Every structure is written in structure tokens, then in C-alpha cells.
């Protein structure tokens, strides 16, 4: 995929308007509305090794390259569509291959630094900026003046493909519900939470149309509301994923299946 010349600083999912703002104290993103309510917090990022980017995407999306929760950010690194296209990529981030998303993240970090992911960079202790110059390097200038008959430089060796992530295994029993994170839609749907992922996976096992991605978005809220109504579980003051709804995903009996329609009688044979 062709990339354009280096451009001014782009804003990532949680980017702040300046380097000064990136050093400011983290902003609280949610408040628990009482015991038994799951509260989802934000993450942070920094560094330039493969492990740094692996930790970054785990913080941003739980490592889900296909993440698309309807929050305006996409893929493992939670690119906005405008930033993705601004650094020279076409299509949508979450539809690109993992290798392409990794390359785009490295390119954005090299240009503008870890501050493009301010929350996760603070959380992970990733520091330092990009700001690479768009001027050609000494090697590039020398190559332009070299004779046309000079042999072409050998192609770089292909990097070995990363092994596929293991399939997610839903816990057989309900994990311990820790009311640390808020999951009210529109407030924290951008934030990954392993308990939300476990609940989504269990609801999918029960036959609900839901993806276990760890992000509590509109579909999760819809499934939660219908399931609570089915089991007669009240929400109280705040409609959020509380401990009763969470545990019921493992403990409540499945709804009875609809009876099969009676078979139509066979037509009578004509008289001889």
C-alpha cells in the first residue's frame, strides 16, 4: 500500500491537542454508580519495539484487529478513518490485515510519537515522540546520483508471520465480578474489559447474537436489556451490567426452545 509524504501530526483515538496536554494528569473516565456495577477504565502507550506495539494494541482493543464497536475508532490500534487515510492507507482500518495495521501504527508513531495514544501511553509508560524529517537521507541522495547501471539493492528479507492468536475460551463458571469499571453505553464503550468479554462470550454460547470483543457498545446494551427482562432481573437506578445480570449468564437456565410446527398430513392417494 502506497504511503504519502510525511504530514503534520495526526490525532489518534485519544490524542490530546498538544505535548503539554499529554503530560497532564490522567482524566477520570467513569464513576462507579454503586457496588455491583462493572466500570471500564482507559489505557496508555510508549516505546518502539514489537513488544511495545503488542502491549499498545492489547490496551487499545484487547489485540482485536477486527474491532469495530461503533465508537468511530477501528482495528487493533483504534485508528479513526481520517487518521488512517491521512497517513496514506485506503479502506477501513479494521478491514486491513494485521501486518498492514501494525505498519500503520509504526508509521504514525514515527511521525507523531506515542502521544497519538495518550491514555494507553501513560498507562504503559511509553514515552518519546516521532517527528521524523521528510528530507531525503544521505543514502537516498547518493542513490539518485549513482549510475543507472548500478545493481539494485537486495530486497529486505520478509519478516516471519506472527502466529495466529489462540481462540478465546469462555470461562466455564462466572469469573469473580469486580465492580471496578463502568459500562454505561456512550460513556465507556471505547474501553476494553476482560469481564465484559467473558460475559459477551457466555451470552454468545447461550445463543445470543453478540461478539466477544470486550467492548460494551450498543449491541451489548441491547442484549443485556433483553436478557434481564427475560430473567426478571431489575436494573435499579442505573441500567448497567450489574452482578446479577453478569452471573445469570452462567447460572440462569436457558429459555425453552419454541415447539416445532406439526408436520402437514400426507395427501390421500387417489381412488383406483
Backbone bond lengths (Angstrom), bond angles and torsions (degrees), N, CA, C in turn:
res aa  C-N    CA-C-N  psi(-1)  N-CA   C-N-CA  omega(-1)  CA-C   N-CA-C  phi
1 X - - - 1.463 - - 1.513 109.59 -
2 X 1.321 116.61 129.79 1.471 121.13 -176.17 1.508 110.07 -75.17
3 X 1.336 116.57 136.28 1.455 121.34 177.08 1.515 109.18 -112.97
4 X 1.313 116.85 145.44 1.456 122.15 -178.74 1.517 110.76 -81.30
5 X 1.345 114.83 173.57 1.469 120.28 176.52 1.505 109.99 -62.72
6 X 1.298 114.71 159.02 1.458 119.43 -177.55 1.524 110.58 -58.93
7 X 1.298 113.81 140.12 1.453 120.76 -174.18 1.502 109.58 -125.90
8 X 1.362 118.31 170.26 1.465 119.98 179.68 1.506 111.48 -60.93
9 X 1.288 116.65 167.40 1.455 125.52 -176.74 1.520 111.61 -52.51
10 X 1.378 115.88 132.48 1.456 121.40 176.87 1.524 109.06 -104.91
11 X 1.267 114.40 156.62 1.460 119.94 -178.93 1.521 110.08 -97.08
12 X 1.316 118.17 125.40 1.458 122.77 175.13 1.512 109.34 -82.34
13 X 1.331 115.20 -166.99 1.456 118.58 -174.13 1.508 113.05 -58.72
14 X 1.355 115.41 -45.52 1.465 118.34 -175.95 1.525 111.23 -114.84
15 X 1.332 118.48 24.65 1.462 121.09 -172.31 1.518 112.01 -63.36
16 X 1.351 115.90 142.25 1.463 122.69 175.64 1.525 109.07 -92.62
17 X 1.336 118.52 159.46 1.459 120.21 -176.35 1.511 114.76 -69.46
18 X 1.343 121.07 -16.19 1.457 120.83 -178.21 1.511 109.81 -154.63
19 X 1.361 115.31 167.42 1.461 120.15 178.23 1.516 110.81 -65.10
20 X 1.330 116.68 -31.27 1.466 120.32 179.16 1.509 109.60 -64.11
21 X 1.351 115.12 -43.81 1.456 117.95 -178.93 1.506 111.21 -65.24
22 X 1.375 116.80 -32.18 1.453 119.95 -178.94 1.515 111.61 -65.05
23 X 1.378 117.56 -23.86 1.460 120.99 -180.00 1.522 112.11 -89.39
24 X 1.322 116.93 -5.46 1.462 119.77 -177.48 1.511 110.13 -68.49
25 X 1.324 116.74 161.96 1.453 121.92 -179.98 1.515 109.38 -62.30
26 X 1.367 118.72 142.74 1.460 120.94 179.71 1.505 111.08 -56.93
27 X 1.343 114.94 145.88 1.470 121.50 -179.53 1.515 108.59 -95.64
28 X 1.292 118.29 132.18 1.461 121.36 178.11 1.508 109.27 -64.48
29 X 1.348 116.92 135.22 1.452 119.89 -175.79 1.512 113.09 -110.37
30 X 1.260 118.94 -1.62 1.453 117.69 179.00 1.513 109.17 -167.84
31 X 1.307 116.60 157.89 1.450 122.00 178.63 1.504 108.30 -129.76
32 X 1.306 117.73 130.16 1.451 120.22 177.59 1.514 108.67 -63.56
33 X 1.322 116.05 135.72 1.451 120.21 -177.86 1.522 111.18 -97.34
34 X 1.325 116.17 21.48 1.443 119.02 179.36 1.513 109.45 132.73
35 X 1.326 116.68 164.30 1.454 120.89 -178.67 1.511 109.58 -62.38
36 X 1.323 116.21 146.27 1.452 120.13 176.90 1.500 114.13 83.77
37 X 1.326 120.16 11.23 1.462 122.66 177.12 1.516 108.11 -114.57
38 X 1.327 116.53 125.25 1.460 121.16 -177.69 1.507 109.87 -75.26
39 X 1.367 117.34 127.80 1.468 121.88 -177.82 1.523 109.90 -118.85
40 X 1.360 118.67 124.54 1.467 122.38 -176.56 1.514 110.37 -97.90
41 X 1.343 120.07 128.02 1.466 123.71 179.32 1.513 111.73 -99.72
42 X 1.346 116.91 175.87 1.467 121.36 178.99 1.518 111.05 -97.74
43 X 1.313 118.05 167.62 1.444 124.07 -178.15 1.542 114.38 -108.45
44 X 1.410 122.51 -158.86 1.499 131.13 -179.50 1.554 113.60 -160.77
45 X 1.422 124.70 165.55 1.476 125.74 -179.52 1.549 116.83 -147.00
46 X 1.389 122.19 172.37 1.495 126.03 174.89 1.533 113.42 167.07
47 X 1.343 122.89 155.11 1.477 129.92 175.71 1.523 114.39 98.10
48 X 1.344 115.97 174.20 1.451 119.12 -171.41 1.518 112.41 -133.65
49 X 1.308 118.25 28.22 1.446 121.21 176.64 1.517 108.99 -106.74
50 X 1.340 115.57 166.27 1.464 119.96 178.56 1.526 110.47 -58.66
51 X 1.336 116.69 -36.75 1.457 120.04 179.35 1.524 110.84 -65.97
52 X 1.344 117.63 -37.09 1.466 120.40 178.64 1.524 110.58 -61.34
53 X 1.342 116.82 -44.71 1.457 119.37 -179.64 1.524 111.49 -70.17
54 X 1.335 116.90 -31.92 1.467 119.46 175.94 1.527 110.25 -64.50
55 X 1.361 116.10 -42.96 1.475 118.92 177.87 1.516 110.96 -67.41
56 X 1.330 116.70 -34.55 1.461 120.33 -179.92 1.526 111.16 -63.73
57 X 1.337 116.75 -48.92 1.472 117.52 -178.15 1.531 112.01 -69.77
58 X 1.347 116.99 -28.59 1.462 118.94 175.33 1.525 110.13 -65.26
59 X 1.336 115.81 -40.03 1.471 120.64 178.65 1.515 111.25 -68.49
60 X 1.340 117.59 -42.45 1.457 121.34 -174.77 1.532 112.68 -73.74
61 X 1.350 117.23 -39.98 1.467 119.39 -171.35 1.507 114.16 -141.64
62 X 1.346 117.31 8.55 1.448 118.81 -173.66 1.515 112.16 71.60
63 X 1.358 116.74 19.11 1.456 121.10 -179.57 1.512 113.75 77.26
64 X 1.351 117.28 17.23 1.465 121.26 -176.48 1.524 110.01 -91.13
65 X 1.336 116.59 104.12 1.463 120.46 -178.71 1.536 111.73 -67.66
66 X 1.324 118.48 -21.53 1.468 121.73 -178.49 1.524 112.25 -98.05
67 X 1.341 117.98 14.35 1.464 120.75 -175.92 1.535 111.29 -59.47
68 X 1.330 116.00 126.59 1.471 123.25 176.12 1.513 106.87 -154.25
69 X 1.336 116.14 86.39 1.462 121.08 -173.44 1.525 113.42 -96.62
70 X 1.329 117.31 4.83 1.457 119.61 -179.35 1.512 113.47 84.50
71 X 1.343 117.89 15.06 1.466 120.54 -177.84 1.534 112.92 -98.22
72 X 1.356 116.86 3.88 1.460 119.68 179.79 1.516 113.91 91.01
73 X 1.355 117.96 2.07 1.455 122.40 178.65 1.523 108.92 -128.79
74 X 1.333 116.52 147.02 1.454 119.28 -166.59 1.527 111.92 -136.72
75 X 1.333 115.27 151.68 1.446 122.14 171.31 1.518 114.07 77.56
76 X 1.345 115.04 -176.08 1.458 121.32 -173.87 1.521 112.24 -63.55
77 X 1.351 117.50 -31.42 1.465 121.17 -176.42 1.525 112.37 -104.30
78 X 1.353 117.09 7.77 1.460 122.43 176.28 1.526 112.09 54.12
79 X 1.334 115.86 54.76 1.455 121.42 173.72 1.528 109.66 -74.68
80 X 1.339 116.93 144.50 1.458 119.68 163.83 1.521 107.23 -81.67
81 X 1.342 116.64 157.37 1.467 119.55 -178.84 1.526 111.13 -62.54
82 X 1.337 117.77 -36.80 1.463 120.31 -177.72 1.529 111.26 -68.37
83 X 1.338 118.08 -40.66 1.464 120.28 177.86 1.523 110.76 -66.30
84 X 1.319 116.16 -42.53 1.470 121.25 179.33 1.526 111.09 -56.34
85 X 1.335 116.58 -48.04 1.456 119.71 -178.61 1.519 111.50 -75.19
86 X 1.342 116.37 -29.63 1.453 119.78 -179.36 1.517 113.11 -66.18
87 X 1.344 118.06 -25.09 1.465 119.64 178.59 1.523 111.43 -98.49
88 X 1.352 115.98 13.25 1.459 119.59 168.11 1.514 116.62 102.35
89 X 1.335 119.36 15.54 1.457 120.68 -179.13 1.528 110.18 -109.35
90 X 1.323 116.43 149.19 1.460 121.22 179.77 1.525 109.48 -107.87
91 X 1.341 114.99 171.45 1.456 119.17 -178.63 1.518 111.67 73.44
92 X 1.335 115.81 -156.54 1.459 121.65 -179.64 1.531 109.01 -113.90
93 X 1.344 117.58 144.89 1.465 120.38 -175.91 1.529 113.70 -56.36
94 X 1.337 117.19 -45.60 1.466 119.47 -174.26 1.521 112.94 -71.88
95 X 1.357 117.65 -10.46 1.452 121.30 177.78 1.530 111.56 -96.74
96 X 1.329 117.20 -6.23 1.466 121.31 179.26 1.532 109.58 -82.26
97 X 1.324 116.03 158.97 1.463 120.60 179.69 1.529 110.00 -67.77
98 X 1.350 117.41 156.46 1.465 119.59 176.44 1.530 112.88 -54.35
99 X 1.341 117.20 -39.70 1.463 119.43 -179.75 1.520 111.31 -63.32
100 X 1.350 116.74 -39.61 1.461 120.31 179.28 1.525 110.70 -67.15
101 X 1.340 117.63 -42.10 1.472 120.41 178.48 1.530 110.82 -63.87
102 X 1.345 116.76 -39.99 1.471 119.74 177.96 1.530 110.37 -62.49
103 X 1.351 116.34 -42.84 1.466 119.78 -179.38 1.521 110.85 -64.56
104 X 1.353 116.81 -40.39 1.461 120.50 179.82 1.532 110.80 -64.10
105 X 1.345 116.84 -40.24 1.470 119.75 179.04 1.527 110.78 -64.73
106 X 1.338 116.20 -41.94 1.469 118.62 178.78 1.529 110.87 -64.67
107 X 1.346 116.26 -37.44 1.458 119.84 -179.82 1.534 110.74 -66.58
108 X 1.334 116.50 -44.94 1.470 119.69 -179.95 1.529 110.55 -64.77
109 X 1.336 117.29 -39.46 1.469 119.57 179.69 1.529 110.73 -66.57
110 X 1.348 116.84 -38.49 1.456 119.96 179.76 1.523 111.40 -65.74
111 X 1.329 116.72 -33.16 1.467 119.92 -179.20 1.520 112.13 -80.04
112 X 1.336 116.15 -44.24 1.465 119.21 -167.62 1.512 114.96 -124.83
113 X 1.345 118.43 -2.99 1.456 120.12 175.01 1.523 113.16 87.76
114 X 1.333 114.28 175.24 1.467 121.06 -179.15 1.524 112.56 -69.61
115 X 1.339 117.21 -12.61 1.461 119.99 179.07 1.510 113.55 -63.19
116 X 1.350 118.04 -12.17 1.463 120.24 174.89 1.525 110.86 -66.62
117 X 1.326 117.62 -18.57 1.465 122.78 175.92 1.533 107.51 -124.84
118 X 1.323 119.25 65.96 1.469 121.34 -167.56 1.518 114.27 -61.10
119 X 1.346 117.72 -41.86 1.461 118.56 -176.69 1.518 110.78 -65.56
120 X 1.339 116.59 -48.91 1.462 119.84 -178.99 1.528 111.64 -70.50
121 X 1.333 118.53 -32.72 1.464 119.43 179.28 1.529 110.52 -65.52
122 X 1.333 117.41 -38.01 1.468 119.68 176.18 1.523 110.60 -66.32
123 X 1.323 116.00 -43.13 1.467 119.91 -177.20 1.522 111.80 -64.72
124 X 1.330 117.02 -40.06 1.460 121.52 -175.77 1.524 113.09 -90.66
125 X 1.332 117.28 -7.84 1.456 120.53 -179.84 1.512 113.67 75.02
126 X 1.343 116.34 26.83 1.464 120.42 178.58 1.520 108.64 -86.73
127 X 1.326 117.41 125.38 1.457 121.20 -176.96 1.512 109.83 -131.73
128 X 1.322 115.62 167.03 1.459 120.96 178.18 1.509 110.41 103.64
129 X 1.322 115.37 152.71 1.455 120.59 -177.28 1.495 112.06 -114.28
130 X 1.330 115.04 175.99 1.452 121.27 176.90 1.507 108.45 -94.63
131 X 1.336 115.86 -101.37 1.449 120.05 176.67 1.495 113.49 72.69
132 X 1.367 117.77 28.65 1.457 119.76 177.82 1.516 110.99 -62.34
133 X 1.347 118.24 143.73 1.462 122.03 -178.97 1.503 110.88 -76.18
134 X 1.327 116.63 147.49 1.456 120.86 176.78 1.522 111.54 -88.19
135 X 1.363 118.53 -2.06 1.461 121.37 178.92 1.519 109.80 -70.13
136 X 1.370 118.78 144.14 1.461 120.24 -179.06 1.515 110.48 -65.39
137 X 1.328 116.10 146.14 1.457 121.40 -179.76 1.521 110.61 -74.77
138 X 1.362 115.66 171.39 1.462 120.37 177.63 1.521 110.78 -60.08
139 X 1.340 116.78 -39.90 1.463 120.43 178.83 1.523 110.92 -63.65
140 X 1.355 116.31 -41.75 1.463 119.67 -179.00 1.526 110.76 -64.34
141 X 1.352 116.48 -42.41 1.460 118.97 -179.98 1.522 111.00 -65.05
142 X 1.352 116.56 -38.98 1.461 119.96 -179.86 1.524 110.78 -65.77
143 X 1.341 116.81 -38.29 1.459 119.36 -177.31 1.517 111.57 -66.28
144 X 1.344 117.28 -30.15 1.462 119.86 -179.58 1.533 111.69 -68.75
145 X 1.349 117.05 -28.65 1.457 119.95 -178.82 1.521 112.45 -95.44
146 X 1.330 118.24 -1.77 1.459 121.28 -179.00 1.519 110.31 -72.49
147 X 1.339 118.57 153.20 1.467 121.09 178.07 1.515 111.06 -59.83
148 X 1.308 115.90 147.18 1.462 120.15 -178.83 1.513 111.87 -65.88
149 X 1.324 117.27 -20.32 1.461 120.03 -178.97 1.524 112.32 -84.88
150 X 1.329 116.75 -0.80 1.463 119.31 -178.98 1.521 109.31 -64.16
151 X 1.313 118.84 140.91 1.467 121.16 -179.72 1.525 110.86 -65.44
152 X 1.315 114.18 143.82 1.466 119.59 179.80 1.519 109.77 -69.57
153 X 1.320 114.89 146.97 1.463 119.70 178.19 1.522 109.21 -66.70
154 X 1.335 117.73 142.94 1.467 119.48 179.65 1.521 110.76 -63.86
155 X 1.324 114.75 145.61 1.466 119.91 179.46 1.521 109.24 -67.87
156 X 1.323 117.28 142.36 1.467 119.59 178.75 1.523 110.92 -63.39
157 X 1.312 115.34 146.15 1.464 119.62 179.61 1.515 109.81 -64.82
158 X 1.327 114.68 139.15 1.462 119.80 -179.96 1.524 109.69 -67.88
159 X 1.321 114.72 137.62 1.458 119.49 178.45 1.528 109.59 -75.17
160 X 1.319 117.40 139.95 1.470 118.59 178.51 1.514 110.90 -63.32
161 X 1.322 114.17 140.93 1.471 119.14 -179.59 1.524 109.88 -67.08
162 X 1.322 115.22 140.96 1.452 119.45 178.28 1.524 109.42 -74.48
163 X 1.326 117.29 141.26 1.471 118.86 178.69 1.520 110.24 -63.81
164 X 1.331 115.13 146.92 1.461 120.07 179.87 1.528 109.85 -65.59
165 X 1.323 114.56 143.14 1.459 119.41 179.02 1.532 109.47 -65.99
166 X 1.336 117.98 141.12 1.472 119.47 179.62 1.523 111.24 -63.39
167 X 1.330 115.42 149.95 1.465 120.48 179.64 1.532 109.75 -62.52
168 X 1.328 115.82 143.50 1.459 120.55 -178.71 1.529 109.95 -70.65
169 X 1.317 116.09 131.75 1.460 122.04 179.91 1.525 108.33 -107.12
170 X 1.329 115.70 120.10 1.466 120.95 -179.56 1.531 109.23 -74.70
171 X 1.339 118.40 132.84 1.470 119.74 177.93 1.525 111.70 -58.20
172 X 1.351 116.24 142.54 1.462 120.16 -179.41 1.522 111.66 -72.81
173 X 1.305 117.74 -27.54 1.465 122.27 176.47 1.519 108.61 -125.10
174 X 1.313 116.45 160.07 1.456 121.03 -177.34 1.529 110.74 -63.19
175 X 1.352 118.15 126.26 1.474 119.61 175.36 1.525 110.65 -64.52
176 X 1.324 115.46 160.54 1.465 119.38 177.75 1.522 109.24 -60.83
177 X 1.327 116.14 124.27 1.470 121.72 -177.01 1.525 108.59 -84.79
178 X 1.342 115.82 112.29 1.469 121.65 179.90 1.520 108.79 -108.06
179 X 1.338 118.88 110.58 1.476 120.55 -176.83 1.516 112.34 -75.09
180 X 1.359 115.01 66.93 1.471 119.83 179.81 1.515 112.27 -101.08
181 X 1.322 118.15 -22.63 1.455 120.75 -168.41 1.532 110.85 -125.36
182 X 1.348 118.82 140.10 1.471 121.66 179.72 1.521 110.50 -93.36
183 X 1.317 120.07 137.59 1.456 121.92 -175.90 1.525 112.21 -123.73
184 X 1.292 118.56 30.94 1.452 121.14 177.90 1.521 108.48 -72.67
185 X 1.335 118.62 127.16 1.456 121.80 -176.35 1.519 110.01 -60.22
186 X 1.339 116.18 141.49 1.450 121.49 179.93 1.519 112.89 90.05
187 X 1.344 116.82 -14.51 1.463 120.19 179.01 1.517 109.98 -105.54
188 X 1.338 117.36 -50.77 1.457 120.86 -174.58 1.520 113.48 -131.37
189 X 1.327 118.76 24.48 1.450 120.05 -178.73 1.523 112.12 -66.37
190 X 1.364 118.59 -13.26 1.468 121.68 179.05 1.524 112.07 -81.61
191 X 1.323 118.08 -10.02 1.448 121.20 -169.03 1.530 112.10 -100.80
192 X 1.315 116.74 129.19 1.462 121.85 179.37 1.514 110.09 -75.85
193 X 1.342 115.88 140.10 1.459 121.22 177.06 1.527 108.68 -143.33
194 X 1.346 119.18 123.97 1.463 121.05 -178.57 1.526 113.31 -62.96
195 X 1.347 118.47 -30.69 1.463 119.96 177.83 1.520 111.06 -69.23
196 X 1.336 117.01 -37.30 1.463 120.23 175.54 1.532 109.57 -62.67
197 X 1.339 116.79 -41.40 1.465 120.26 179.76 1.529 110.92 -63.81
198 X 1.329 116.86 -41.82 1.465 120.03 178.65 1.519 110.88 -62.42
199 X 1.340 116.87 -43.23 1.472 120.64 179.19 1.528 110.80 -65.01
200 X 1.331 117.84 -43.59 1.459 120.79 178.61 1.530 110.93 -61.32
201 X 1.357 116.72 -43.30 1.461 119.86 179.30 1.515 111.92 -62.63
202 X 1.337 116.39 -39.61 1.465 119.77 178.95 1.525 111.03 -67.64
203 X 1.331 117.65 -39.36 1.465 120.53 178.66 1.532 110.20 -65.66
204 X 1.341 117.31 -36.46 1.468 119.94 176.03 1.521 110.41 -64.25
205 X 1.352 117.93 -37.75 1.459 121.33 176.81 1.530 111.26 -63.27
206 X 1.319 116.21 -31.45 1.472 120.45 179.69 1.517 112.13 -79.59
207 X 1.332 118.11 -2.50 1.459 120.83 176.11 1.513 115.24 105.41
208 X 1.335 118.05 3.89 1.459 120.73 179.39 1.531 109.35 -82.23
209 X 1.327 115.12 144.57 1.468 121.43 179.69 1.528 109.01 -82.46
210 X 1.339 116.49 89.20 1.457 121.22 -176.80 1.520 108.56 -151.79
211 X 1.331 116.86 145.28 1.459 122.54 -179.58 1.524 109.93 -100.45
212 X 1.322 116.53 134.69 1.472 121.20 179.11 1.523 109.53 -86.32
213 X 1.355 115.71 86.37 1.460 119.89 179.78 1.524 113.11 -116.01
214 X 1.330 118.19 -4.40 1.461 121.15 177.38 1.507 115.28 83.41
215 X 1.363 117.70 7.39 1.456 121.52 179.77 1.527 108.94 -116.05
216 X 1.329 116.68 126.30 1.459 120.69 -177.53 1.525 109.20 -90.29
217 X 1.330 116.10 93.72 1.454 122.30 -179.18 1.519 111.68 -109.63
218 X 1.343 116.84 -163.18 1.470 120.91 -177.16 1.524 113.66 -58.49
219 X 1.352 118.20 -39.80 1.465 119.59 -179.27 1.517 110.88 -66.73
220 X 1.323 117.39 -39.81 1.465 120.27 177.78 1.523 110.83 -62.56
221 X 1.328 116.29 -41.29 1.465 119.51 179.08 1.524 110.59 -63.92
222 X 1.337 117.07 -40.27 1.465 121.10 -179.62 1.531 110.82 -63.77
223 X 1.349 116.41 -46.19 1.461 120.06 179.54 1.525 110.32 -64.56
224 X 1.348 117.16 -43.23 1.461 120.92 179.15 1.528 111.05 -58.09
225 X 1.342 117.16 -45.14 1.465 121.36 -177.12 1.526 111.16 -64.70
226 X 1.334 117.05 -45.35 1.474 120.61 -178.79 1.534 110.89 -67.89
227 X 1.312 116.82 -39.43 1.462 120.34 -179.61 1.531 110.62 -66.35
228 X 1.343 116.67 -42.49 1.465 120.01 178.90 1.524 110.74 -62.59
229 X 1.349 116.45 -39.92 1.467 119.85 178.16 1.523 110.66 -65.17
230 X 1.330 116.63 -40.12 1.472 121.10 179.73 1.524 111.19 -61.66
231 X 1.342 116.80 -38.51 1.458 121.04 -177.11 1.530 113.23 -95.93
232 X 1.339 117.83 1.96 1.461 120.97 178.43 1.515 113.39 67.40
233 X 1.340 117.18 36.55 1.467 121.21 -178.55 1.528 108.83 -100.64
234 X 1.345 119.44 119.86 1.472 120.60 179.44 1.517 111.56 -77.99
235 X 1.336 116.03 158.96 1.458 121.38 178.71 1.519 113.05 -98.25
236 X 1.298 118.86 -27.17 1.453 119.78 -175.29 1.521 111.03 83.40
237 X 1.333 116.45 -144.73 1.461 121.19 -174.84 1.519 111.54 -69.98
238 X 1.331 118.46 -42.97 1.464 123.02 -174.96 1.525 109.24 -115.48
239 X 1.344 116.08 129.93 1.465 120.16 177.12 1.515 108.60 -82.30
240 X 1.332 116.08 92.36 1.459 121.62 -178.02 1.518 108.38 -140.10
241 X 1.310 116.25 167.07 1.465 121.82 -179.05 1.523 108.57 -71.31
242 X 1.336 116.20 94.93 1.458 119.45 -178.17 1.525 110.57 -93.30
243 X 1.324 116.03 175.34 1.455 120.77 -172.70 1.522 111.83 -64.59
244 X 1.347 118.37 -31.91 1.466 120.09 -178.66 1.515 110.94 -69.98
245 X 1.338 116.82 -44.37 1.461 120.10 178.23 1.528 109.90 -65.30
246 X 1.327 116.32 -39.98 1.464 121.36 -179.26 1.527 110.90 -61.50
247 X 1.327 117.18 -52.70 1.462 120.64 -176.63 1.524 112.34 -68.59
248 X 1.347 116.49 -30.55 1.463 119.88 -179.35 1.516 111.65 -63.02
249 X 1.332 117.40 -24.67 1.464 119.78 179.18 1.526 110.41 -61.38
250 X 1.330 118.68 -27.58 1.465 122.08 178.09 1.533 111.82 -100.86
251 X 1.327 117.12 -31.87 1.458 120.05 -168.31 1.530 114.43 -99.83
252 X 1.334 118.55 -29.71 1.461 120.75 -177.09 1.528 110.38 -72.95
253 X 1.342 117.31 143.25 1.471 119.10 178.89 1.525 111.02 -67.58
254 X 1.313 115.15 153.44 1.458 120.17 176.84 1.522 109.85 -67.90
255 X 1.338 116.31 149.44 1.458 120.81 176.33 1.520 108.49 -66.76
256 X 1.351 117.67 141.28 1.476 119.39 179.81 1.524 110.96 -61.87
257 X 1.312 115.50 142.43 1.464 120.07 178.96 1.526 110.16 -71.11
258 X 1.326 116.25 148.47 1.466 121.16 179.26 1.523 108.82 -66.09
259 X 1.358 118.28 138.82 1.469 120.33 179.79 1.526 110.89 -63.59
260 X 1.320 114.73 144.24 1.464 119.53 179.04 1.516 110.54 -71.51
261 X 1.320 116.75 144.99 1.464 121.79 179.48 1.526 109.32 -68.46
262 X 1.351 118.06 139.22 1.486 119.92 -179.88 1.518 109.98 -63.66
263 X 1.345 113.92 144.45 1.461 118.90 179.17 1.523 110.58 -69.52
264 X 1.326 116.49 142.63 1.476 120.63 178.60 1.513 109.85 -69.61
265 X 1.353 118.98 139.08 1.478 120.79 -179.79 1.538 110.57 -64.26
266 X 1.332 115.03 145.49 1.460 119.79 178.81 1.528 109.25 -69.10
267 X 1.344 117.85 143.07 1.473 119.07 179.19 1.524 111.27 -65.58
268 X 1.331 115.02 144.06 1.474 120.00 -179.56 1.517 110.51 -68.95
269 X 1.350 115.01 144.24 1.460 119.62 179.07 1.528 109.73 -69.54
270 X 1.347 118.93 140.61 1.484 119.12 178.19 1.526 111.78 -65.63
271 X 1.340 115.94 148.02 1.473 121.08 179.67 1.511 110.23 -66.48
272 X 1.341 114.12 144.86 1.464 118.79 -179.87 1.521 110.39 -70.26
